[in-house]
């Protein structure tokens, strides 16, 4: 990350009424010659569609002959001052001043952010501050002319899909420079007449057989060049002062460069590059390339921050121990041991590429300006008892590797603790992963074990496009997400402790996820799923704000778990095949909405605030062999549903109705004990019809044992079995109160003795206590002679 070099503040920028005030930036001449005294202070601009130009009222029609014009603006912000994204209309930004403060995060923040756009021109503008002056991502046909970028800052061109970028007549003040990453082959760029603090930026494309005396260059960029030597270069406060892209057999000799961002020497997709007799400060060497020949280089007699760079290529059976190193790079090596090595600062401190059987132990890597350990296309790598701390990017980055093990390490990063990409077969065991934005980030990686780690991060574990991962007995503390599972399958989460924070486990677009024997203590949203299937929760404890929320998911199972939550323990929306078995739910109940197919069985929903089970628009669902007791609202409330089967359950002592059916059809209520509820035992209302209610013990409910306000429901089995009623007077039939005209043709008497045998132990215990107290009072009075 870049650091602020000037004491000029954003406030000074915003209160300036005339561009001459910018002499503190060293741009008085620029202000005199290029700017009008009529800049208008403006809020930050976010242009994310062609129509936004018109919405902001900028003149023009967006054609090549009549582009939209943004001019004479003065914008200061602690976020990007100007964002242009997904724009294809022609536009011009000119005679304007943009400033942003420096980011407090690890992610570099641009002042002007251009992405996924084309056909733009920036002309005669002043860019001040930020981590990156201008960021260009995946954009085409963009021109940047006669700009001043100050304090120090960078023009960053990430060309994953970009091309035809022109940078002309641009001045960098106080350092900075141009960084071109991931260039698109075949694209044509034009960088000319640009300077950094009075030194020229040399951009060479397609040149061959040159020897450059680079003493007068502030930055040198080689693109698709061959056999060029960069000699005697001295450059300070520059981002990536030497960049070599897609080039062959080039050399850097006798360079003395100090980088403030990214790297000192940057190779991309090049081969046969030589570095010798050079001094690199702050950042070191960064190599990128997909194939082994992109790593075929020669580095000798070169230091980073006063310590030697060790570059090993195609070596075997080597031990490196008890030494301080500026940077360590292994390429195509086998059977290396690295022990008690110290590397401080630099970027990409320890890099392993196309290598195997490397053992790293008791190594200390600290204060990296980028990545601590990088592993690329390698196998059988172990890292044990090492300390990788205070890295500004990833502490450990692993890509396209296999059989990697990290055990008992201390890992701290300003960004990701461990970033594992496209890697199969890795283990992360007993590490302390702390103070990271994301503790462990798994992307397109799998067949892994993450076990017994202590993880403290803003977000602990992210698995995206992962597979066959086992996450066991970790202690996790975060401030946002404990765990994110996205577009992944076969993930086993067992025996983890989730400490009090916001999200527990968020599961999106995933398949075959098991969460078992884990505790969620004080987690606001313990488990959430979206568009997932085959999710199982078994033997878990939930003590927090909300338990489980399933959304647009299917084949969901909860077994043998307990819930004490402030909000609904279980909430389902637009789900199918939802099963809850052998669980205990208290504090708040279950909400089912737009759910089809499933079962609640052998489950206790007791002492909940509100409704025990609430079903809305539910189809073909069973509640069997369960207890719904002592909830403050209805025991079971069913709305607008069909095919509901409530059987062999106890629905007792609830604060409203035992079972309430409204607009419910084709459902069966049988074999239940529905007693001692405050209002109605069973209430049927609305457009409920074709429901069968029989063989239930219904008694001792507050207002009435039943109420039918709908009609067209049957209160017996149609042959010989009705319900047991505590208030049946032994008449031939039992008439159901209400306007529905319901009749039980085969009623039976529900005796108080039957009710007592069906009460919960808590009721029996209460009765015993009352009797004992009465007996004690009688005995006391007897002793006192009271009759």
Phi and psi in degrees as a GROMACS rama.xvg file:
@    title "Ramachandran Plot"
@    xaxis  label "Phi"
@    yaxis  label "Psi"
@TYPE xy
-74.7185  152.525  UNK-2
-113.933  148.203  UNK-3
-69.0958  133.282  UNK-4
-105.296  -24.2659  UNK-5
-107.211  156.224  UNK-6
-89.2952  -0.923388  UNK-7
-65.8339  134.68  UNK-8
-104.815  164.746  UNK-9
-60.0744  -36.1734  UNK-10
-57.9946  -39.9581  UNK-11
-61.5446  -36.4267  UNK-12
-65.9878  -44.5783  UNK-13
-72.2992  -30.2925  UNK-14
-86.7417  -8.38972  UNK-15
-65.404  131.031  UNK-16
-100.253  -7.35265  UNK-17
-147.025  136.996  UNK-18
-61.5345  -15.4701  UNK-19
-62.3066  -21.2186  UNK-20
-65.9831  -7.98773  UNK-21
-84.9694  16.8051  UNK-22
-60.5686  -23.7961  UNK-23
-62.0617  -25.3374  UNK-24
-88.9847  -2.18205  UNK-25
75.6541  28.7115  UNK-26
-124.218  29.2499  UNK-27
-58.9099  -45.4351  UNK-28
-61.6712  -39.346  UNK-29
-59.7952  -45.8562  UNK-30
-62.7065  -38.8882  UNK-31
-67.1587  -39.4747  UNK-32
-93.1412  -24.4961  UNK-33
-120.94  -16.9878  UNK-34
-113.055  146.461  UNK-35
-87.2346  155.224  UNK-36
-81.2673  24.4899  UNK-37
-127.487  30.316  UNK-38
-61.1662  140.989  UNK-39
-106.525  125.055  UNK-40
-64.6665  132.294  UNK-41
-139.337  149.392  UNK-42
-67.6281  160.548  UNK-43
-53.6172  145.11  UNK-44
-105.076  130.227  UNK-45
-124.23  100.546  UNK-46
-107.737  105.75  UNK-47
-116.051  8.87519  UNK-48
-161.53  152.788  UNK-49
-54.5729  -34.6476  UNK-50
-68.8104  -18.1638  UNK-51
-65.6231  -27.5809  UNK-52
-59.8827  -43.0529  UNK-53
-71.6118  -36.7427  UNK-54
-61.0047  -38.46  UNK-55
-78.0353  -10.7399  UNK-56
84.2858  21.8538  UNK-57
-76.9434  139.125  UNK-58
-72.1027  159.089  UNK-59
115.394  170.002  UNK-60
-119.591  -1.38138  UNK-61
85.4579  9.48697  UNK-62
-93.766  169.43  UNK-63
-63.2253  -36.0142  UNK-64
-82.4957  -20.0668  UNK-65
-139.276  69.2764  UNK-66
-70.985  158.878  UNK-67
-66.6783  143.161  UNK-68
-118.759  124.274  UNK-69
-115.207  118.799  UNK-70
-151.425  160.128  UNK-71
58.146  37.9212  UNK-72
-107.542  151.363  UNK-73
-126.754  111.73  UNK-74
-125.742  123.513  UNK-75
-122.808  140.254  UNK-76
-158.988  158.118  UNK-77
-90.5684  1.33579  UNK-78
-120.427  -179.837  UNK-79
-52.0816  135.28  UNK-80
-79.273  -30.5192  UNK-81
-140.373  124.562  UNK-82
-121.358  124.604  UNK-83
-124.652  117.049  UNK-84
-142.668  146.617  UNK-85
55.2747  43.5167  UNK-86
-114.132  132.306  UNK-87
-118.161  -11.6337  UNK-88
-68.345  153.518  UNK-89
-74.3979  136.168  UNK-90
-149.123  157.207  UNK-91
-132.394  131.009  UNK-92
-114.17  120.731  UNK-93
-147.083  157.463  UNK-94
49.674  45.3737  UNK-95
-131.721  161.575  UNK-96
-123.321  129.406  UNK-97
-127.905  132.184  UNK-98
-139.67  144.612  UNK-99
-135.573  154.953  UNK-100
-76.6373  170.793  UNK-101
-81.1945  147.478  UNK-102
-74.2302  141.544  UNK-103
-90.9503  -5.44715  UNK-104
-94.5824  172.062  UNK-105
-78.9652  -25.2251  UNK-106
-74.9535  118.984  UNK-107
-58.6226  139.7  UNK-108
-112.829  126.13  UNK-109
-84.9895  156.128  UNK-110
-79.3283  -47.5646  UNK-111
-118.464  124.365  UNK-112
-118.725  114.025  UNK-113
-118.169  122.21  UNK-114
-148.376  143.668  UNK-115
53.1192  41.6655  UNK-116
-135.084  172.099  UNK-117
-153.522  168.162  UNK-118
65.4296  38.3226  UNK-119
-113.723  152.997  UNK-120
-131.123  129.353  UNK-121
-112.765  124.851  UNK-122
-139.666  132.675  UNK-123
55.9601  50.1226  UNK-124
-118.737  155.265  UNK-125
-112.259  124.183  UNK-126
-116.157  123.306  UNK-127
-128.142  134.1  UNK-128
83.6874  -150.848  UNK-129
65.9782  175.575  UNK-130
-84.9682  -36.4644  UNK-131
-127.764  127.744  UNK-132
-64.1628  -57.1633  UNK-133
-130.749  128.344  UNK-134
-111.317  126.447  UNK-135
-119.249  115.636  UNK-136
-126.004  123.898  UNK-137
50.4294  52.4189  UNK-138
-130.667  156.458  UNK-139
-124.954  153.74  UNK-140
50.3671  53.9  UNK-141
-113.569  139.355  UNK-142
-121.198  135.716  UNK-143
-128.642  106.757  UNK-144
-130.073  138.331  UNK-145
54.4489  47.5481  UNK-146
-100.172  154.809  UNK-147
-119.781  124.447  UNK-148
-118.282  120.968  UNK-149
-131.534  154.904  UNK-150
84.076  66.4986  UNK-151
-68.9376  156.65  UNK-152
-150.275  176.003  UNK-153
-127.621  144.031  UNK-154
-101.636  106.767  UNK-155
-102.942  121.415  UNK-156
-112.588  107.688  UNK-157
-101.548  108.605  UNK-158
-104.739  38.7443  UNK-159
-51.5638  -37.7011  UNK-160
-140.156  30.1984  UNK-161
-103.217  164.68  UNK-162
-173.828  165.75  UNK-163
56.6992  52.8085  UNK-164
-99.4734  129.832  UNK-165
-113.342  128.795  UNK-166
-128.935  113.464  UNK-167
-133.223  150.034  UNK-168
49.9639  41.3604  UNK-169
-111.136  139.585  UNK-170
-116.586  129.599  UNK-171
-105.143  125.971  UNK-172
-114.069  130.772  UNK-173
77.8848  24.5652  UNK-174
101.201  -159.636  UNK-175
97.533  -136.691  UNK-176
128.583  -164.411  UNK-177
-114.913  132.933  UNK-178
-120.448  126.714  UNK-179
-114.516  112.39  UNK-180
-110.084  146.497  UNK-181
46.9849  61.4156  UNK-182
-66.9051  145.154  UNK-183
-82.1013  121.276  UNK-184
-63.2725  136.824  UNK-185
89.9352  -9.50403  UNK-186
-78.106  155.713  UNK-187
-116.678  119.982  UNK-188
-115.645  153.854  UNK-189
-132.899  109.619  UNK-190
-120.436  115.035  UNK-191
-148.673  148.729  UNK-192
54.7392  45.4774  UNK-193
-113.868  148.076  UNK-194
-135.442  154.646  UNK-195
-122.698  114.598  UNK-196
47.1727  45.9344  UNK-197
85.197  -9.37812  UNK-198
-97.3415  147.628  UNK-199
-75.3763  145.549  UNK-200
-94.2339  118.461  UNK-201
-95.8937  115.796  UNK-202
-114.503  119.335  UNK-203
-122.282  125.113  UNK-204
-128.643  119.104  UNK-205
76.8693  11.1942  UNK-206
-83.0947  156.587  UNK-207
-139.537  153.227  UNK-208
53.2468  56.2972  UNK-209
-124.145  147.718  UNK-210
-116.717  114.259  UNK-211
-99.7408  121.424  UNK-212
-80.1222  98.5238  UNK-213
-90.278  17.0228  UNK-214
-63.6478  -23.0469  UNK-215
-100.389  7.07141  UNK-216
-98.4712  136.154  UNK-217
-85.3457  -26.3404  UNK-218
-155.138  142.159  UNK-219
-128.002  129.686  UNK-220
-124.516  120.43  UNK-221
-107.676  128.519  UNK-222
-128.67  120.233  UNK-223
54.6602  46.8659  UNK-224
-109.617  165.691  UNK-225
-142.693  132.119  UNK-226
57.8099  52.7237  UNK-227
-114.069  134.365  UNK-228
-108.613  127.596  UNK-229
-103.022  112.327  UNK-230
-120.758  143.622  UNK-231
64.5467  31.9044  UNK-232
-81.9526  130.928  UNK-233
-126.178  118.624  UNK-234
-147.993  139.56  UNK-235
-128.642  149.296  UNK-236
54.4267  42.0337  UNK-237
-117.563  144.706  UNK-238
-86.5067  123.214  UNK-239
47.2203  66.0882  UNK-240
-60.8365  -29.1751  UNK-241
-123.335  122.024  UNK-242
-127.894  130.158  UNK-243
-129.439  114.649  UNK-244
-123.521  131.004  UNK-245
53.9576  35.1282  UNK-246
-117.099  164.235  UNK-247
-130.343  134.736  UNK-248
54.4664  44.3579  UNK-249
-101.804  163.254  UNK-250
-136.64  149.372  UNK-251
-122.967  119.321  UNK-252
-128.342  132.107  UNK-253
56.8267  46.8507  UNK-254
-93.6765  146.575  UNK-255
-134.587  96.0323  UNK-256
-128.869  143.383  UNK-257
-119.362  116.546  UNK-258
-99.4524  145.77  UNK-259
-108.391  -0.66972  UNK-260
-167.424  139.289  UNK-261
79.1555  -68.2564  UNK-262
-172.762  165.05  UNK-263
-89.8613  -44.4398  UNK-264
-130.413  128.873  UNK-265
-123.743  115.383  UNK-266
-103.019  133.615  UNK-267
-131.199  123.769  UNK-268
47.1972  41.7441  UNK-269
-117.885  168.452  UNK-270
-146.008  150.068  UNK-271
69.6708  31.3038  UNK-272
-87.1669  136.123  UNK-273
-112.668  132.589  UNK-274
-124.732  126.845  UNK-275
-148.491  151.432  UNK-276
52.8871  45.3584  UNK-277
-123.745  152.645  UNK-278
-118.619  119.542  UNK-279
-117.185  134.894  UNK-280
-123.149  143.836  UNK-281
70.7474  -89.972  UNK-282
-85.6191  157.716  UNK-283
-114.126  -131.155  UNK-284
-102.227  133.631  UNK-285
-121.769  124.388  UNK-286
-117.967  132.079  UNK-287
-131.448  138.286  UNK-288
176.643  143.814  UNK-289
-80.2022  -28.7041  UNK-290
-116.422  160.879  UNK-291
-58.5222  -37.7948  UNK-292
-67.4172  -17.3698  UNK-293
-72.0163  -9.99387  UNK-294
-111.822  11.5459  UNK-295
-87.5105  86.7786  UNK-296
-132.691  172.465  UNK-297
-131.11  122.097  UNK-298
-129.135  124.491  UNK-299
-147.473  151.3  UNK-300
49.4089  44.6404  UNK-301
-128.055  141.5  UNK-302
-121.86  153.562  UNK-303
-124.192  120.509  UNK-304
53.6718  40.8296  UNK-305
82.3041  -3.59729  UNK-306
-113.873  149.584  UNK-307
-68.0601  143.55  UNK-308
-84.5182  125.594  UNK-309
-104.23  118.011  UNK-310
-119.63  115.985  UNK-311
-115.802  124.457  UNK-312
-126.446  125.362  UNK-313
55.3476  47.2217  UNK-314
-115.239  160.388  UNK-315
-143.32  154.908  UNK-316
57.6059  54.8925  UNK-317
-121.467  140.647  UNK-318
-117.677  127.739  UNK-319
-117.702  117.416  UNK-320
-148.162  154.255  UNK-321
52.5273  53.9491  UNK-322
-148.465  149.114  UNK-323
-92.9548  136.424  UNK-324
-133.069  145.505  UNK-325
-76.346  -40.8719  UNK-326
-162.943  142.949  UNK-327
-126.411  124.381  UNK-328
-130.068  123.376  UNK-329
-113.5  128.114  UNK-330
-129.881  124.972  UNK-331
55.7646  43.1807  UNK-332
-108.548  160.029  UNK-333
-141.505  140.184  UNK-334
59.1891  62.391  UNK-335
-108.205  143.372  UNK-336
-119.921  126.969  UNK-337
-121.443  113.664  UNK-338
-138.454  138.808  UNK-339
52.7833  44.7143  UNK-340
-102.034  139.812  UNK-341
-117.586  125.92  UNK-342
-130.168  126.043  UNK-343
-121.779  135.653  UNK-344
65.1668  -151.004  UNK-345
63.5129  172.425  UNK-346
-112.678  157.319  UNK-347
45.4496  61.5116  UNK-348
-61.9368  -46.9437  UNK-349
-127.946  114.338  UNK-350
-117.65  131.483  UNK-351
-124.197  117.761  UNK-352
-131.101  134.032  UNK-353
53.4141  39.6392  UNK-354
-125.491  171.076  UNK-355
-148.036  157.229  UNK-356
53.9867  57.9402  UNK-357
-112.025  126.556  UNK-358
-112.265  120.444  UNK-359
-115.574  119.998  UNK-360
-144.826  140.823  UNK-361
52.785  42.841  UNK-362
-99.6114  142.979  UNK-363
-116.49  115.461  UNK-364
-120.275  125.668  UNK-365
-144.132  154.516  UNK-366
58.0597  32.6267  UNK-367
-64.8545  138.071  UNK-368
-83.0871  0.94085  UNK-369
-150.055  -100.544  UNK-370
-110.092  142.12  UNK-371
-76.0321  -70.5468  UNK-372
-115.442  130.342  UNK-373
-117.452  128.173  UNK-374
-122.476  125.276  UNK-375
-131.027  128.01  UNK-376
47.401  47.9829  UNK-377
-128.722  168.864  UNK-378
-144.445  156.609  UNK-379
55.4684  61.5021  UNK-380
-113.987  132.066  UNK-381
-123.413  140.114  UNK-382
-129.101  116.866  UNK-383
-133.17  145.624  UNK-384
50.1827  38.3056  UNK-385
-112.74  162.875  UNK-386
-121.143  114.692  UNK-387
-120.173  98.2333  UNK-388
-132.341  156.79  UNK-389
57.3474  42.9442  UNK-390
-90.2349  143.054  UNK-391
-81.014  -19.7941  UNK-392
-116.656  -129.689  UNK-393
-78.487  135.637  UNK-394
-67.7833  -45.8133  UNK-395
-132.704  127.027  UNK-396
-120.616  123.713  UNK-397
-125.323  124.09  UNK-398
-135.235  128.256  UNK-399
55.57  49.1271  UNK-400
-121.06  174.016  UNK-401
-144.77  152.477  UNK-402
55.0298  60.2801  UNK-403
-110.5  136.157  UNK-404
-131.461  131.151  UNK-405
-124.541  121.588  UNK-406
-136.861  134.245  UNK-407
56.6862  42.9144  UNK-408
-106.626  159.601  UNK-409
-105.854  117.413  UNK-410
-127.772  120.213  UNK-411
-137.401  134.553  UNK-412
-147.853  154.624  UNK-413
-78.8346  -11.7745  UNK-414
-123.221  -98.7124  UNK-415
-103.837  137.193  UNK-416
-65.8927  -58.862  UNK-417
-128.629  127.458  UNK-418
-115.602  110.326  UNK-419
-112.642  119.3  UNK-420
-123.649  130.356  UNK-421
49.717  46.3734  UNK-422
-125.068  135.085  UNK-423
-115.57  131.563  UNK-424
80.8736  71.0073  UNK-425
-133.006  154.772  UNK-426
-128.916  137.522  UNK-427
-126.914  106.134  UNK-428
-131.54  130.399  UNK-429
58.1719  37.2646  UNK-430
-97.8449  155.618  UNK-431
-102.792  108.305  UNK-432
-113.243  108.293  UNK-433
-139.734  157.956  UNK-434
57.3467  41.1463  UNK-435
-114.67  159.187  UNK-436
-67.2063  -49.8046  UNK-437
-124.878  127.565  UNK-438
-66.8191  -59.0971  UNK-439
-129.927  121.777  UNK-440
-114.926  113.048  UNK-441
-107.415  118.509  UNK-442
-126.61  117.072  UNK-443
57.3768  35.0789  UNK-444
-126.764  158.514  UNK-445
-168.148  -167.566  UNK-446
51.2197  56.5587  UNK-447
-133.809  162.235  UNK-448
-127.965  128.111  UNK-449
-119.867  107.051  UNK-450
-137.821  134.432  UNK-451
52.7768  42.0539  UNK-452
-99.1156  151.341  UNK-453
-99.9471  116.607  UNK-454
-121.911  120.353  UNK-455
-125.669  116.791  UNK-456
-161.101  167.981  UNK-457
-60.3081  -42.0826  UNK-458
-133.924  129.492  UNK-459
-80.5557  -62.8704  UNK-460
-130.727  124.805  UNK-461
-116.821  124.558  UNK-462
-119.872  113.966  UNK-463
-121.894  125.027  UNK-464
54.9587  36.9249  UNK-465
-99.3768  172.292  UNK-466
-158.15  150.325  UNK-467
47.8864  57.2186  UNK-468
-111.826  137.711  UNK-469
-116.054  121.873  UNK-470
-118.291  107.285  UNK-471
-125.487  129.526  UNK-472
51.5423  44.1848  UNK-473
-94.2049  149.765  UNK-474
-102.241  119.312  UNK-475
-124.575  127.586  UNK-476
-133.973  127.84  UNK-477
-143.14  177.081  UNK-478
-110.042  -8.817  UNK-479
-131.369  -81.9245  UNK-480
-112.911  128.204  UNK-481
-74.1236  -44.4161  UNK-482
-152.731  134.267  UNK-483
-121.229  124.372  UNK-484
-116.365  113.069  UNK-485
-129.983  129.317  UNK-486
51.772  45.7755  UNK-487
-129.143  169.253  UNK-488
-149.205  156.047  UNK-489
55.0574  60.6933  UNK-490
-111.228  124.541  UNK-491
-110.81  116.33  UNK-492
-115.341  106.636  UNK-493
-129.749  132.529  UNK-494
65.1422  29.7794  UNK-495
-94.5819  153.676  UNK-496
-108.74  120.923  UNK-497
-108.099  114.01  UNK-498
-85.4888  170.116  UNK-499
-63.2605  110.783  UNK-500
-156.717  -156.089  UNK-501
-84.3612  -78.4855  UNK-502
-93.6267  139.27  UNK-503
-86.5454  -90.0951  UNK-504
-117.565  125.052  UNK-505
-110.556  119.329  UNK-506
-115.418  117.945  UNK-507
-127.504  134.06  UNK-508
49.7289  43.8878  UNK-509
-125.907  165.75  UNK-510
-137.251  138.728  UNK-511
58.8287  67.2379  UNK-512
-112.272  126.614  UNK-513
-115.971  126.35  UNK-514
-119.673  116.345  UNK-515
-139.925  148.847  UNK-516
48.8114  43.01  UNK-517
-118.415  155.276  UNK-518
-118.178  141.565  UNK-519
-124.054  103.627  UNK-520
-109.21  109.824  UNK-521
71.154  19.3956  UNK-522
-84.5557  127.24  UNK-523
-61.2506  -48.7566  UNK-524
-124.566  100.222  UNK-525
-67.2981  -57.9647  UNK-526
-135.502  131.202  UNK-527
-130.11  138.337  UNK-528
-123.459  151.435  UNK-529
-143.139  125.499  UNK-530
52.1774  47.0807  UNK-531
-126.139  167.392  UNK-532
-148.21  160.312  UNK-533
55.5764  54.9128  UNK-534
-103.804  125.413  UNK-535
-120.891  132.417  UNK-536
-120.752  121.819  UNK-537
-136.854  131.411  UNK-538
54.6167  48.99  UNK-539
-113.257  156.346  UNK-540
-118.467  131.325  UNK-541
-122.776  114.099  UNK-542
-129.645  93.7133  UNK-543
-174.348  -159.936  UNK-544
-72.802  -47.5028  UNK-545
-142.699  142.153  UNK-546
-83.6278  -91.947  UNK-547
-123.237  132.389  UNK-548
-121.719  115.628  UNK-549
-106.219  129.259  UNK-550
-132.358  122.969  UNK-551
49.7324  49.5474  UNK-552
-130.726  169.601  UNK-553
-148.261  157.794  UNK-554
56.391  71.6446  UNK-555
-117.789  135.557  UNK-556
-136.054  131.318  UNK-557
-125.051  124.377  UNK-558
-131.385  140.212  UNK-559
50.7012  41.9298  UNK-560
-118.686  160.786  UNK-561
-125.411  145.905  UNK-562
-133.595  126.47  UNK-563
-130.375  96.1312  UNK-564
-129.117  154.664  UNK-565
-79.3594  -28.8062  UNK-566
-118.766  177.958  UNK-567
-48.2924  131.982  UNK-568
-64.4079  -42.1198  UNK-569
-134.47  127.188  UNK-570
-133.2  127.119  UNK-571
-126.074  138.395  UNK-572
-140.4  128.091  UNK-573
54.5406  52.1557  UNK-574
-122.357  160.208  UNK-575
-133.137  151.635  UNK-576
55.4105  69.1855  UNK-577
-111.96  118.676  UNK-578
-123.528  133.288  UNK-579
-126.41  123.047  UNK-580
-136.164  136.741  UNK-581
60.2088  31.7239  UNK-582
-112.806  164.442  UNK-583
-123.566  128.029  UNK-584
-127.905  125.028  UNK-585
-138.119  169.624  UNK-586
81.45  -63.0197  UNK-587
-137.286  158.11  UNK-588
-99.1578  -146.775  UNK-589
-114.454  135.337  UNK-590
-120.29  122.862  UNK-591
-117.368  124.324  UNK-592
-134.012  127.018  UNK-593
55.5846  49.0861  UNK-594
-113.813  140.96  UNK-595
-128.115  136.516  UNK-596
65.1627  123.254  UNK-597
159.465  178.581  UNK-598
-145.841  139.429  UNK-599
-111.483  117.517  UNK-600
-142.864  150.14  UNK-601
49.9288  40.2048  UNK-602
-124.126  139.855  UNK-603
-104.792  119.888  UNK-604
-112.754  96.6957  UNK-605
-131.971  139.635  UNK-606
62.3557  34.8662  UNK-607
-89.0563  147.881  UNK-608
-82.6791  118.541  UNK-609
97.0086  -155.601  UNK-610
-75.8347  139.38  UNK-611
-67.4472  -55.8323  UNK-612
-129.874  122.68  UNK-613
-115.527  120.47  UNK-614
-117.222  128.121  UNK-615
-129.614  122.752  UNK-616
54.7621  52.951  UNK-617
-109.516  140.445  UNK-618
-129.346  134.5  UNK-619
55.3818  71.1651  UNK-620
-138.188  140.825  UNK-621
-113.931  139.396  UNK-622
-121.182  109.353  UNK-623
-134.268  146.341  UNK-624
50.6047  42.0584  UNK-625
-125.636  166.977  UNK-626
-118.96  124.073  UNK-627
-121.176  100.377  UNK-628
-139.345  139.139  UNK-629
60.591  34.486  UNK-630
-90.1186  147.823  UNK-631
-72.8246  -23.4688  UNK-632
-102.379  -151.214  UNK-633
-62.6296  151.53  UNK-634
-67.1011  -57.384  UNK-635
-131.794  124.384  UNK-636
-121.201  120.367  UNK-637
-119.1  125.521  UNK-638
-124.451  133.54  UNK-639
52.1703  43.4912  UNK-640
-128.427  172.195  UNK-641
-150.522  157.804  UNK-642
66.9965  32.4559  UNK-643
-90.2084  132.271  UNK-644
-120.954  113.09  UNK-645
-112.625  114.212  UNK-646
-141.879  147.566  UNK-647
53.427  35.6492  UNK-648
-122.541  162.333  UNK-649
-107.67  120.37  UNK-650
-121.351  91.6052  UNK-651
-136.87  151.908  UNK-652
58.3642  33.847  UNK-653
-89.6296  155.939  UNK-654
-77.2378  -9.49748  UNK-655
-131.169  -124.211  UNK-656
-82.4903  153.637  UNK-657
-67.8398  -62.2572  UNK-658
-128.26  128.021  UNK-659
-120.023  123.47  UNK-660
-115.573  123.635  UNK-661
-131.818  124.95  UNK-662
55.9473  46.0879  UNK-663
-113.856  136.229  UNK-664
-130.981  155.68  UNK-665
57.7599  37.6378  UNK-666
-116.58  160.937  UNK-667
-128.621  131.096  UNK-668
-123.441  110.763  UNK-669
-148.845  148.566  UNK-670
70.4701  22.495  UNK-671
-106.053  158.225  UNK-672
-103.722  113.775  UNK-673
-122.095  90.7044  UNK-674
-139.404  155.792  UNK-675
57.2784  32.613  UNK-676
-88.7026  150.94  UNK-677
-66.5085  -34.7314  UNK-678
-111.077  -105.581  UNK-679
-98.2727  146.87  UNK-680
-66.0762  -56.5968  UNK-681
-129.953  127.82  UNK-682
-117.713  128.346  UNK-683
-120.688  122.304  UNK-684
-143.346  179.347  UNK-685
67.8597  -142.115  UNK-686
-99.6035  41.5852  UNK-687
-73.9133  139.548  UNK-688
-159.875  157.003  UNK-689
57.8559  35.7176  UNK-690
-100.587  140.172  UNK-691
-110.42  126.387  UNK-692
-129.023  110.078  UNK-693
-156.256  160.808  UNK-694
58.5035  32.6683  UNK-695
-105.861  147.831  UNK-696
-92.2634  109.813  UNK-697
-121.715  111.792  UNK-698
-162.48  158.155  UNK-699
60.7826  31.5395  UNK-700
-87.4681  153.654  UNK-701
-61.5058  -61.2732  UNK-702
-82.6293  -49.5763  UNK-703
-166.219  154.006  UNK-704
-69.3863  -27.602  UNK-705
-153.648  158.134  UNK-706
-149.07  123.893  UNK-707
-121.084  108.777  UNK-708
-109.648  13.2754  UNK-709
-112.276  -46.3088  UNK-710
84.4161  171.919  UNK-711
61.3577  28.5523  UNK-712
-120.238  150.681  UNK-713
-108.448  136.181  UNK-714
-109.828  23.1713  UNK-715
-156.054  176.77  UNK-716
-86.1912  3.82689  UNK-717
83.4933  -2.67184  UNK-718
-125.637  -61.6106  UNK-719
-151.033  -9.341  UNK-720
-115.174  120.625  UNK-721
-107.923  -135.327  UNK-722
-121.456  162.164  UNK-723
-93.3592  123.096  UNK-724
-119.365  132.92  UNK-725
-72.5761  -22.2194  UNK-726
-110.185  19.6373  UNK-727
-74.9118  130.07  UNK-728
-94.311  18.711  UNK-729
66.4443  21.3344  UNK-730
-71.9175  173.866  UNK-731
-62.8131  -40.4789  UNK-732
-126.702  166.823  UNK-733
-115.38  117.801  UNK-734
-88.3648  125.249  UNK-735
-79.3855  125.866  UNK-736
-59.3933  152.54  UNK-737
116.235  173.659  UNK-738
-85.3234  -1.76707  UNK-739
-81.0179  -11.5367  UNK-740
69.563  29.214  UNK-741
-73.1581  144.072  UNK-742
-139.213  132.975  UNK-743
-97.8919  111.966  UNK-744
-82.352  -14.0822  UNK-745
-131.588  55.7261  UNK-746
-74.3962  160.918  UNK-747
-137.131  161.411  UNK-748
-82.1585  131.004  UNK-749
-99.0069  102.285  UNK-750
-80.5269  155.196  UNK-751
-63.0274  -30.7534  UNK-752
-64.2679  -39.2176  UNK-753
-63.7786  -40.6648  UNK-754
-62.7762  -41.5462  UNK-755
-64.1315  -36.496  UNK-756
-72.2697  -17.9128  UNK-757
-98.8562  -2.37219  UNK-758
-71.9703  153.775  UNK-759
-68.922  155.926  UNK-760
-52.788  -31.3483  UNK-761
-62.6368  -36.9213  UNK-762
-69.1202  -45.8655  UNK-763
-59.518  -42.8579  UNK-764
-61.7229  -41.4298  UNK-765
-63.0631  -40.87  UNK-766
-63.2825  -41.7282  UNK-767
-62.9122  -43.2748  UNK-768
-59.512  -43.9084  UNK-769
-60.8124  -44.4416  UNK-770
-62.9323  -43.5497  UNK-771
-61.7991  -44.0837  UNK-772
-62.1837  -41.6114  UNK-773
-62.3757  -42.1806  UNK-774
-63.1715  -41.7672  UNK-775
-62.6769  -41.427  UNK-776
-64.6034  -41.6736  UNK-777
-62.8928  -42.3076  UNK-778
-63.7697  -44.1316  UNK-779
-61.2182  -43.6481  UNK-780
-65.2796  -37.0842  UNK-781
-61.6272  -42.5282  UNK-782
-65.3765  -32.715  UNK-783
-84.8867  -0.980655  UNK-784
76.1976  18.6847  UNK-785
-84.2939  129.128  UNK-786
